[in-house]
Amino acid sequence: YPRWSEWLLKSSDHLKLELIDLKGGLEFKDFKALPNVNVTSSLFDAVAMLKKVVKEMDARFKFLEKNGDRSINPKAHHLCRIVIGIDEASVLFSKVSKDHSDYDLVTEARILAEKISKLGRAAGIHLILATQKISKESIDTRIQENITARMCFKTGTTEGSVRAIGNAAAAHLENIPGRGIWQTCERLVC
């Protein structure tokens, strides 16, 4: 992580990372010392961070309207591009019963993430979700449909590949560490 994250942060003077890691911050611990990075490791704090980002997004829309612009240009507008990274997104978005102690927080997280996934790009706010298995139970289809690019590493089954990228290609990847498939709405890149 350190090399990748440092490269990403050095690639622009206008970048802020908001990272959610509900495994106690273990996956993103190397990021904590970096500038412009905030790591959140509890469900309560994750919802608070998502609320803060939505509030910023709404403020940016007002800014764009006032200035007659269509989208945020980080350099010209002197605003950071915000990238929200959620590791094990299924932990944050899994469906839970109404009597579950985290029901209200999980429901709120889903609503906030859906809003960011639909509207965030124009405001210079981007959402990256990571999960071991994608399904409508792990990541709501309303959010999945607004994620315009996907990265999939080798899957153990054809079904897993189809769920992630819509075809069987990831199930047939060579077993080479780091080998994956990058797919945007329009094309597939191996």
Secondary structure, DSSP 8 states (H G I E B T S, - for coil): -HHHHHHHHHT-SSEEEEEEETTTT-TTGGGTTSTTEEEE-SHHHHHHHHHHHHHHHHHHHHHHHHHT-SS--HHHHT--EEEEEEETHHHHH----TTSTTHHHHHHHHHHHHHHHHHGGGGTEEEEE--SS--TTTS-HHHHTT--EEEEE--SSHHHHHHHHSSSGGGGS-S-TT-EEEEESS-EE-
